[in-house]
């Protein structure tokens, strides 16, 4: 469930000094990020209900502190959708998936690491729930955009190509 693979660089301008000076927004962001990591661990452990509860609490806080379209808020919304998929609540997860994918692609870009990770998780999750047509559609769209824009040898293109192969592969 690790959708937040790309972290803010420690060397960002003013990043260290803002942390050392006790900037309250930075402190809240770090706390929210730690809670998001907890939700991801719960999901990874198969505790989808607990992960869902934690995600919903985090989203409420992040929307207040960071805003509804912030990268971390979008990651938490993605984690919530993954937790819903884990509980086989595909009909609840589907609108969340569509909205988060749209916002991530619009705000962060389709080739941003969090967007790539999220796309892979959703296509895989849909495939695991037997929603092969939806999984293949997401994977095909992502793979085609990556290949035509970045080229076949780009690491992002290769990641999407592997995703497409995995969702198209027949289950044994």
PyMOL commands that place a pseudoatom at each C-alpha (Angstrom):
pseudoatom trace, name=CA, resn=UNK, resi=1, chain=A, elem=C, hetatm=0, pos=[0.000, 0.000, 0.000]
pseudoatom trace, name=CA, resn=UNK, resi=2, chain=A, elem=C, hetatm=0, pos=[3.013, 2.261, 0.102]
pseudoatom trace, name=CA, resn=UNK, resi=3, chain=A, elem=C, hetatm=0, pos=[1.790, 5.106, -2.063]
pseudoatom trace, name=CA, resn=UNK, resi=4, chain=A, elem=C, hetatm=0, pos=[4.012, 7.725, -0.508]
pseudoatom trace, name=CA, resn=UNK, resi=5, chain=A, elem=C, hetatm=0, pos=[7.273, 6.414, -1.896]
pseudoatom trace, name=CA, resn=UNK, resi=6, chain=A, elem=C, hetatm=0, pos=[8.511, 9.848, -2.928]
pseudoatom trace, name=CA, resn=UNK, resi=7, chain=A, elem=C, hetatm=0, pos=[9.460, 11.870, 0.135]
pseudoatom trace, name=CA, resn=UNK, resi=8, chain=A, elem=C, hetatm=0, pos=[10.241, 15.535, 0.365]
pseudoatom trace, name=CA, resn=UNK, resi=9, chain=A, elem=C, hetatm=0, pos=[13.973, 15.938, 0.064]
pseudoatom trace, name=CA, resn=UNK, resi=10, chain=A, elem=C, hetatm=0, pos=[15.723, 16.902, 3.295]
pseudoatom trace, name=CA, resn=UNK, resi=11, chain=A, elem=C, hetatm=0, pos=[17.799, 19.394, 1.335]
pseudoatom trace, name=CA, resn=UNK, resi=12, chain=A, elem=C, hetatm=0, pos=[14.789, 21.380, 0.162]
pseudoatom trace, name=CA, resn=UNK, resi=13, chain=A, elem=C, hetatm=0, pos=[15.269, 25.136, 0.545]
pseudoatom trace, name=CA, resn=UNK, resi=14, chain=A, elem=C, hetatm=0, pos=[14.467, 26.052, 4.124]
pseudoatom trace, name=CA, resn=UNK, resi=15, chain=A, elem=C, hetatm=0, pos=[13.315, 22.511, 4.902]
pseudoatom trace, name=CA, resn=UNK, resi=16, chain=A, elem=C, hetatm=0, pos=[15.760, 21.748, 7.689]
pseudoatom trace, name=CA, resn=UNK, resi=17, chain=A, elem=C, hetatm=0, pos=[15.577, 25.172, 9.281]
pseudoatom trace, name=CA, resn=UNK, resi=18, chain=A, elem=C, hetatm=0, pos=[11.773, 25.079, 9.312]
pseudoatom trace, name=CA, resn=UNK, resi=19, chain=A, elem=C, hetatm=0, pos=[11.885, 21.718, 11.085]
pseudoatom trace, name=CA, resn=UNK, resi=20, chain=A, elem=C, hetatm=0, pos=[14.571, 22.823, 13.534]
pseudoatom trace, name=CA, resn=UNK, resi=21, chain=A, elem=C, hetatm=0, pos=[12.703, 26.051, 14.290]
pseudoatom trace, name=CA, resn=UNK, resi=22, chain=A, elem=C, hetatm=0, pos=[9.532, 24.141, 15.157]
pseudoatom trace, name=CA, resn=UNK, resi=23, chain=A, elem=C, hetatm=0, pos=[7.361, 25.328, 12.270]
pseudoatom trace, name=CA, resn=UNK, resi=24, chain=A, elem=C, hetatm=0, pos=[3.869, 24.095, 13.289]
pseudoatom trace, name=CA, resn=UNK, resi=25, chain=A, elem=C, hetatm=0, pos=[2.792, 23.216, 9.730]
pseudoatom trace, name=CA, resn=UNK, resi=26, chain=A, elem=C, hetatm=0, pos=[5.931, 21.132, 9.207]
pseudoatom trace, name=CA, resn=UNK, resi=27, chain=A, elem=C, hetatm=0, pos=[5.406, 19.413, 12.554]
pseudoatom trace, name=CA, resn=UNK, resi=28, chain=A, elem=C, hetatm=0, pos=[1.766, 18.638, 11.719]
pseudoatom trace, name=CA, resn=UNK, resi=29, chain=A, elem=C, hetatm=0, pos=[2.746, 17.374, 8.281]
pseudoatom trace, name=CA, resn=UNK, resi=30, chain=A, elem=C, hetatm=0, pos=[5.327, 15.027, 9.778]
pseudoatom trace, name=CA, resn=UNK, resi=31, chain=A, elem=C, hetatm=0, pos=[2.779, 13.734, 12.284]
pseudoatom trace, name=CA, resn=UNK, resi=32, chain=A, elem=C, hetatm=0, pos=[0.193, 13.161, 9.577]
pseudoatom trace, name=CA, resn=UNK, resi=33, chain=A, elem=C, hetatm=0, pos=[2.779, 11.383, 7.446]
pseudoatom trace, name=CA, resn=UNK, resi=34, chain=A, elem=C, hetatm=0, pos=[3.643, 9.098, 10.377]
pseudoatom trace, name=CA, resn=UNK, resi=35, chain=A, elem=C, hetatm=0, pos=[-0.035, 8.265, 10.859]
pseudoatom trace, name=CA, resn=UNK, resi=36, chain=A, elem=C, hetatm=0, pos=[-0.331, 7.552, 7.136]
pseudoatom trace, name=CA, resn=UNK, resi=37, chain=A, elem=C, hetatm=0, pos=[2.580, 5.133, 7.477]
pseudoatom trace, name=CA, resn=UNK, resi=38, chain=A, elem=C, hetatm=0, pos=[0.668, 3.409, 10.303]
pseudoatom trace, name=CA, resn=UNK, resi=39, chain=A, elem=C, hetatm=0, pos=[-2.388, 3.065, 8.047]
pseudoatom trace, name=CA, resn=UNK, resi=40, chain=A, elem=C, hetatm=0, pos=[-0.181, 1.559, 5.333]
pseudoatom trace, name=CA, resn=UNK, resi=41, chain=A, elem=C, hetatm=0, pos=[1.289, -0.950, 7.793]
pseudoatom trace, name=CA, resn=UNK, resi=42, chain=A, elem=C, hetatm=0, pos=[-2.191, -1.940, 8.960]
pseudoatom trace, name=CA, resn=UNK, resi=43, chain=A, elem=C, hetatm=0, pos=[-3.226, -2.484, 5.338]
pseudoatom trace, name=CA, resn=UNK, resi=44, chain=A, elem=C, hetatm=0, pos=[-0.075, -4.459, 4.573]
pseudoatom trace, name=CA, resn=UNK, resi=45, chain=A, elem=C, hetatm=0, pos=[-0.890, -6.666, 7.586]
pseudoatom trace, name=CA, resn=UNK, resi=46, chain=A, elem=C, hetatm=0, pos=[-4.364, -7.349, 6.182]
pseudoatom trace, name=CA, resn=UNK, resi=47, chain=A, elem=C, hetatm=0, pos=[-6.085, -5.249, 8.856]
pseudoatom trace, name=CA, resn=UNK, resi=48, chain=A, elem=C, hetatm=0, pos=[-8.171, -3.420, 6.277]
pseudoatom trace, name=CA, resn=UNK, resi=49, chain=A, elem=C, hetatm=0, pos=[-10.897, -2.228, 8.650]
pseudoatom trace, name=CA, resn=UNK, resi=50, chain=A, elem=C, hetatm=0, pos=[-8.356, -0.624, 10.989]
pseudoatom trace, name=CA, resn=UNK, resi=51, chain=A, elem=C, hetatm=0, pos=[-6.522, 0.860, 8.007]
pseudoatom trace, name=CA, resn=UNK, resi=52, chain=A, elem=C, hetatm=0, pos=[-9.792, 2.309, 6.728]
pseudoatom trace, name=CA, resn=UNK, resi=53, chain=A, elem=C, hetatm=0, pos=[-10.574, 3.929, 10.103]
pseudoatom trace, name=CA, resn=UNK, resi=54, chain=A, elem=C, hetatm=0, pos=[-7.092, 5.436, 10.338]
pseudoatom trace, name=CA, resn=UNK, resi=55, chain=A, elem=C, hetatm=0, pos=[-7.239, 6.690, 6.727]
pseudoatom trace, name=CA, resn=UNK, resi=56, chain=A, elem=C, hetatm=0, pos=[-10.580, 8.400, 7.275]
pseudoatom trace, name=CA, resn=UNK, resi=57, chain=A, elem=C, hetatm=0, pos=[-9.258, 10.174, 10.375]
pseudoatom trace, name=CA, resn=UNK, resi=58, chain=A, elem=C, hetatm=0, pos=[-6.067, 11.226, 8.593]
pseudoatom trace, name=CA, resn=UNK, resi=59, chain=A, elem=C, hetatm=0, pos=[-7.962, 12.531, 5.554]
pseudoatom trace, name=CA, resn=UNK, resi=60, chain=A, elem=C, hetatm=0, pos=[-10.113, 14.752, 7.759]
pseudoatom trace, name=CA, resn=UNK, resi=61, chain=A, elem=C, hetatm=0, pos=[-7.043, 16.217, 9.442]
pseudoatom trace, name=CA, resn=UNK, resi=62, chain=A, elem=C, hetatm=0, pos=[-5.056, 16.590, 6.208]
pseudoatom trace, name=CA, resn=UNK, resi=63, chain=A, elem=C, hetatm=0, pos=[-7.896, 18.363, 4.435]
pseudoatom trace, name=CA, resn=UNK, resi=64, chain=A, elem=C, hetatm=0, pos=[-8.007, 20.877, 7.304]
pseudoatom trace, name=CA, resn=UNK, resi=65, chain=A, elem=C, hetatm=0, pos=[-4.244, 21.356, 7.696]
pseudoatom trace, name=CA, resn=UNK, resi=66, chain=A, elem=C, hetatm=0, pos=[-2.969, 20.867, 4.132]
pseudoatom trace, name=CA, resn=UNK, resi=67, chain=A, elem=C, hetatm=0, pos=[-6.029, 21.183, 1.899]
pseudoatom trace, name=CA, resn=UNK, resi=68, chain=A, elem=C, hetatm=0, pos=[-8.013, 18.610, -0.085]
pseudoatom trace, name=CA, resn=UNK, resi=69, chain=A, elem=C, hetatm=0, pos=[-5.689, 18.591, -3.114]
pseudoatom trace, name=CA, resn=UNK, resi=70, chain=A, elem=C, hetatm=0, pos=[-2.361, 18.342, -1.269]
pseudoatom trace, name=CA, resn=UNK, resi=71, chain=A, elem=C, hetatm=0, pos=[-0.093, 15.444, -2.249]
pseudoatom trace, name=CA, resn=UNK, resi=72, chain=A, elem=C, hetatm=0, pos=[-0.297, 13.847, 1.200]
pseudoatom trace, name=CA, resn=UNK, resi=73, chain=A, elem=C, hetatm=0, pos=[-4.092, 14.160, 1.300]
pseudoatom trace, name=CA, resn=UNK, resi=74, chain=A, elem=C, hetatm=0, pos=[-4.306, 12.488, -2.105]
pseudoatom trace, name=CA, resn=UNK, resi=75, chain=A, elem=C, hetatm=0, pos=[-2.007, 9.704, -0.881]
pseudoatom trace, name=CA, resn=UNK, resi=76, chain=A, elem=C, hetatm=0, pos=[-4.264, 9.119, 2.123]
pseudoatom trace, name=CA, resn=UNK, resi=77, chain=A, elem=C, hetatm=0, pos=[-7.319, 9.016, -0.119]
pseudoatom trace, name=CA, resn=UNK, resi=78, chain=A, elem=C, hetatm=0, pos=[-5.493, 6.480, -2.295]
pseudoatom trace, name=CA, resn=UNK, resi=79, chain=A, elem=C, hetatm=0, pos=[-4.704, 4.409, 0.795]
pseudoatom trace, name=CA, resn=UNK, resi=80, chain=A, elem=C, hetatm=0, pos=[-8.385, 4.509, 1.780]
pseudoatom trace, name=CA, resn=UNK, resi=81, chain=A, elem=C, hetatm=0, pos=[-9.400, 3.175, -1.633]
pseudoatom trace, name=CA, resn=UNK, resi=82, chain=A, elem=C, hetatm=0, pos=[-6.830, 0.377, -1.338]
pseudoatom trace, name=CA, resn=UNK, resi=83, chain=A, elem=C, hetatm=0, pos=[-8.200, -0.509, 2.125]
pseudoatom trace, name=CA, resn=UNK, resi=84, chain=A, elem=C, hetatm=0, pos=[-11.713, -0.623, 0.671]
pseudoatom trace, name=CA, resn=UNK, resi=85, chain=A, elem=C, hetatm=0, pos=[-10.504, -2.923, -2.118]
pseudoatom trace, name=CA, resn=UNK, resi=86, chain=A, elem=C, hetatm=0, pos=[-8.907, -5.144, 0.507]
pseudoatom trace, name=CA, resn=UNK, resi=87, chain=A, elem=C, hetatm=0, pos=[-12.323, -5.486, 2.141]
pseudoatom trace, name=CA, resn=UNK, resi=88, chain=A, elem=C, hetatm=0, pos=[-13.869, -6.376, -1.240]
pseudoatom trace, name=CA, resn=UNK, resi=89, chain=A, elem=C, hetatm=0, pos=[-15.883, -3.150, -1.192]
pseudoatom trace, name=CA, resn=UNK, resi=90, chain=A, elem=C, hetatm=0, pos=[-15.149, -2.460, -4.843]
pseudoatom trace, name=CA, resn=UNK, resi=91, chain=A, elem=C, hetatm=0, pos=[-18.299, -0.411, -5.450]
pseudoatom trace, name=CA, resn=UNK, resi=92, chain=A, elem=C, hetatm=0, pos=[-17.261, 2.009, -2.686]
pseudoatom trace, name=CA, resn=UNK, resi=93, chain=A, elem=C, hetatm=0, pos=[-13.653, 2.074, -3.833]
pseudoatom trace, name=CA, resn=UNK, resi=94, chain=A, elem=C, hetatm=0, pos=[-14.381, 2.663, -7.536]
pseudoatom trace, name=CA, resn=UNK, resi=95, chain=A, elem=C, hetatm=0, pos=[-15.507, 6.338, -7.306]
pseudoatom trace, name=CA, resn=UNK, resi=96, chain=A, elem=C, hetatm=0, pos=[-12.658, 7.049, -4.887]
pseudoatom trace, name=CA, resn=UNK, resi=97, chain=A, elem=C, hetatm=0, pos=[-10.200, 5.466, -7.328]
pseudoatom trace, name=CA, resn=UNK, resi=98, chain=A, elem=C, hetatm=0, pos=[-11.488, 7.505, -10.266]
pseudoatom trace, name=CA, resn=UNK, resi=99, chain=A, elem=C, hetatm=0, pos=[-11.423, 10.796, -8.337]
pseudoatom trace, name=CA, resn=UNK, resi=100, chain=A, elem=C, hetatm=0, pos=[-7.981, 10.258, -6.814]
pseudoatom trace, name=CA, resn=UNK, resi=101, chain=A, elem=C, hetatm=0, pos=[-6.498, 9.165, -10.147]
pseudoatom trace, name=CA, resn=UNK, resi=102, chain=A, elem=C, hetatm=0, pos=[-7.948, 12.246, -11.833]
pseudoatom trace, name=CA, resn=UNK, resi=103, chain=A, elem=C, hetatm=0, pos=[-6.633, 14.585, -9.119]
pseudoatom trace, name=CA, resn=UNK, resi=104, chain=A, elem=C, hetatm=0, pos=[-3.203, 12.958, -8.953]
pseudoatom trace, name=CA, resn=UNK, resi=105, chain=A, elem=C, hetatm=0, pos=[-2.773, 13.095, -12.701]
pseudoatom trace, name=CA, resn=UNK, resi=106, chain=A, elem=C, hetatm=0, pos=[-4.033, 16.694, -12.815]
pseudoatom trace, name=CA, resn=UNK, resi=107, chain=A, elem=C, hetatm=0, pos=[-2.109, 18.049, -9.802]
pseudoatom trace, name=CA, resn=UNK, resi=108, chain=A, elem=C, hetatm=0, pos=[1.010, 15.866, -9.708]
pseudoatom trace, name=CA, resn=UNK, resi=109, chain=A, elem=C, hetatm=0, pos=[1.279, 14.486, -13.244]
pseudoatom trace, name=CA, resn=UNK, resi=110, chain=A, elem=C, hetatm=0, pos=[0.725, 10.946, -14.435]
pseudoatom trace, name=CA, resn=UNK, resi=111, chain=A, elem=C, hetatm=0, pos=[4.458, 10.151, -14.226]
pseudoatom trace, name=CA, resn=UNK, resi=112, chain=A, elem=C, hetatm=0, pos=[4.930, 11.408, -10.642]
pseudoatom trace, name=CA, resn=UNK, resi=113, chain=A, elem=C, hetatm=0, pos=[6.148, 8.538, -8.399]
pseudoatom trace, name=CA, resn=UNK, resi=114, chain=A, elem=C, hetatm=0, pos=[3.052, 8.603, -6.173]
pseudoatom trace, name=CA, resn=UNK, resi=115, chain=A, elem=C, hetatm=0, pos=[0.766, 8.535, -9.221]
pseudoatom trace, name=CA, resn=UNK, resi=116, chain=A, elem=C, hetatm=0, pos=[2.709, 5.609, -10.723]
pseudoatom trace, name=CA, resn=UNK, resi=117, chain=A, elem=C, hetatm=0, pos=[2.552, 3.678, -7.461]
pseudoatom trace, name=CA, resn=UNK, resi=118, chain=A, elem=C, hetatm=0, pos=[-1.145, 4.419, -7.036]
pseudoatom trace, name=CA, resn=UNK, resi=119, chain=A, elem=C, hetatm=0, pos=[-1.993, 3.319, -10.587]
pseudoatom trace, name=CA, resn=UNK, resi=120, chain=A, elem=C, hetatm=0, pos=[-0.144, 0.046, -10.094]
pseudoatom trace, name=CA, resn=UNK, resi=121, chain=A, elem=C, hetatm=0, pos=[-1.865, -0.618, -6.757]
pseudoatom trace, name=CA, resn=UNK, resi=122, chain=A, elem=C, hetatm=0, pos=[-5.329, 0.042, -8.150]
pseudoatom trace, name=CA, resn=UNK, resi=123, chain=A, elem=C, hetatm=0, pos=[-4.927, -2.048, -11.255]
pseudoatom trace, name=CA, resn=UNK, resi=124, chain=A, elem=C, hetatm=0, pos=[-3.483, -4.877, -9.165]
pseudoatom trace, name=CA, resn=UNK, resi=125, chain=A, elem=C, hetatm=0, pos=[-6.229, -4.540, -6.528]
pseudoatom trace, name=CA, resn=UNK, resi=126, chain=A, elem=C, hetatm=0, pos=[-8.961, -4.580, -9.153]
pseudoatom trace, name=CA, resn=UNK, resi=127, chain=A, elem=C, hetatm=0, pos=[-7.390, -7.645, -10.761]
pseudoatom trace, name=CA, resn=UNK, resi=128, chain=A, elem=C, hetatm=0, pos=[-7.281, -9.413, -7.380]
pseudoatom trace, name=CA, resn=UNK, resi=129, chain=A, elem=C, hetatm=0, pos=[-11.002, -8.736, -6.994]
pseudoatom trace, name=CA, resn=UNK, resi=130, chain=A, elem=C, hetatm=0, pos=[-11.668, -10.310, -10.389]
pseudoatom trace, name=CA, resn=UNK, resi=131, chain=A, elem=C, hetatm=0, pos=[-12.314, -6.956, -12.085]
pseudoatom trace, name=CA, resn=UNK, resi=132, chain=A, elem=C, hetatm=0, pos=[-9.967, -7.797, -14.928]
pseudoatom trace, name=CA, resn=UNK, resi=133, chain=A, elem=C, hetatm=0, pos=[-11.547, -5.542, -17.546]
pseudoatom trace, name=CA, resn=UNK, resi=134, chain=A, elem=C, hetatm=0, pos=[-11.173, -2.454, -15.324]
pseudoatom trace, name=CA, resn=UNK, resi=135, chain=A, elem=C, hetatm=0, pos=[-7.654, -3.449, -14.296]
pseudoatom trace, name=CA, resn=UNK, resi=136, chain=A, elem=C, hetatm=0, pos=[-6.560, -3.953, -17.897]
pseudoatom trace, name=CA, resn=UNK, resi=137, chain=A, elem=C, hetatm=0, pos=[-8.112, -0.622, -18.987]
pseudoatom trace, name=CA, resn=UNK, resi=138, chain=A, elem=C, hetatm=0, pos=[-6.186, 1.285, -16.294]
pseudoatom trace, name=CA, resn=UNK, resi=139, chain=A, elem=C, hetatm=0, pos=[-2.956, -0.562, -17.064]
pseudoatom trace, name=CA, resn=UNK, resi=140, chain=A, elem=C, hetatm=0, pos=[-3.272, -0.152, -20.856]
pseudoatom trace, name=CA, resn=UNK, resi=141, chain=A, elem=C, hetatm=0, pos=[-3.921, 3.593, -20.599]
pseudoatom trace, name=CA, resn=UNK, resi=142, chain=A, elem=C, hetatm=0, pos=[-0.966, 4.082, -18.278]
pseudoatom trace, name=CA, resn=UNK, resi=143, chain=A, elem=C, hetatm=0, pos=[1.391, 1.932, -20.352]
pseudoatom trace, name=CA, resn=UNK, resi=144, chain=A, elem=C, hetatm=0, pos=[0.471, 3.624, -23.632]
pseudoatom trace, name=CA, resn=UNK, resi=145, chain=A, elem=C, hetatm=0, pos=[0.965, 7.141, -22.244]
pseudoatom trace, name=CA, resn=UNK, resi=146, chain=A, elem=C, hetatm=0, pos=[4.289, 6.239, -20.706]
pseudoatom trace, name=CA, resn=UNK, resi=147, chain=A, elem=C, hetatm=0, pos=[5.571, 4.473, -23.828]
pseudoatom trace, name=CA, resn=UNK, resi=148, chain=A, elem=C, hetatm=0, pos=[4.531, 7.190, -26.297]
pseudoatom trace, name=CA, resn=UNK, resi=149, chain=A, elem=C, hetatm=0, pos=[5.706, 10.064, -24.114]
pseudoatom trace, name=CA, resn=UNK, resi=150, chain=A, elem=C, hetatm=0, pos=[8.828, 8.676, -22.453]
pseudoatom trace, name=CA, resn=UNK, resi=151, chain=A, elem=C, hetatm=0, pos=[9.864, 5.864, -24.772]
pseudoatom trace, name=CA, resn=UNK, resi=152, chain=A, elem=C, hetatm=0, pos=[9.957, 2.123, -24.243]
pseudoatom trace, name=CA, resn=UNK, resi=153, chain=A, elem=C, hetatm=0, pos=[13.260, 2.104, -22.338]
pseudoatom trace, name=CA, resn=UNK, resi=154, chain=A, elem=C, hetatm=0, pos=[12.260, 4.630, -19.686]
pseudoatom trace, name=CA, resn=UNK, resi=155, chain=A, elem=C, hetatm=0, pos=[11.973, 3.099, -16.166]
pseudoatom trace, name=CA, resn=UNK, resi=156, chain=A, elem=C, hetatm=0, pos=[8.440, 4.454, -15.736]
pseudoatom trace, name=CA, resn=UNK, resi=157, chain=A, elem=C, hetatm=0, pos=[7.406, 2.968, -19.087]
pseudoatom trace, name=CA, resn=UNK, resi=158, chain=A, elem=C, hetatm=0, pos=[8.892, -0.358, -18.088]
pseudoatom trace, name=CA, resn=UNK, resi=159, chain=A, elem=C, hetatm=0, pos=[7.060, -0.268, -14.750]
pseudoatom trace, name=CA, resn=UNK, resi=160, chain=A, elem=C, hetatm=0, pos=[3.733, 0.280, -16.529]
pseudoatom trace, name=CA, resn=UNK, resi=161, chain=A, elem=C, hetatm=0, pos=[4.547, -2.446, -19.073]
pseudoatom trace, name=CA, resn=UNK, resi=162, chain=A, elem=C, hetatm=0, pos=[5.156, -4.904, -16.209]
pseudoatom trace, name=CA, resn=UNK, resi=163, chain=A, elem=C, hetatm=0, pos=[1.858, -3.832, -14.651]
pseudoatom trace, name=CA, resn=UNK, resi=164, chain=A, elem=C, hetatm=0, pos=[0.032, -4.481, -17.902]
pseudoatom trace, name=CA, resn=UNK, resi=165, chain=A, elem=C, hetatm=0, pos=[1.651, -7.924, -18.254]
pseudoatom trace, name=CA, resn=UNK, resi=166, chain=A, elem=C, hetatm=0, pos=[0.734, -8.844, -14.675]
pseudoatom trace, name=CA, resn=UNK, resi=167, chain=A, elem=C, hetatm=0, pos=[-2.961, -7.951, -15.016]
pseudoatom trace, name=CA, resn=UNK, resi=168, chain=A, elem=C, hetatm=0, pos=[-3.256, -9.627, -18.414]
pseudoatom trace, name=CA, resn=UNK, resi=169, chain=A, elem=C, hetatm=0, pos=[-1.521, -12.822, -17.245]
pseudoatom trace, name=CA, resn=UNK, resi=170, chain=A, elem=C, hetatm=0, pos=[-3.949, -15.680, -16.671]
pseudoatom trace, name=CA, resn=UNK, resi=171, chain=A, elem=C, hetatm=0, pos=[-4.344, -16.735, -13.046]
pseudoatom trace, name=CA, resn=UNK, resi=172, chain=A, elem=C, hetatm=0, pos=[-3.198, -20.266, -12.298]
for i in range(1, 172): cmd.bond("trace and resi %d" % i, "trace and resi %d" % (i + 1))
show_as sticks, trace
zoom trace
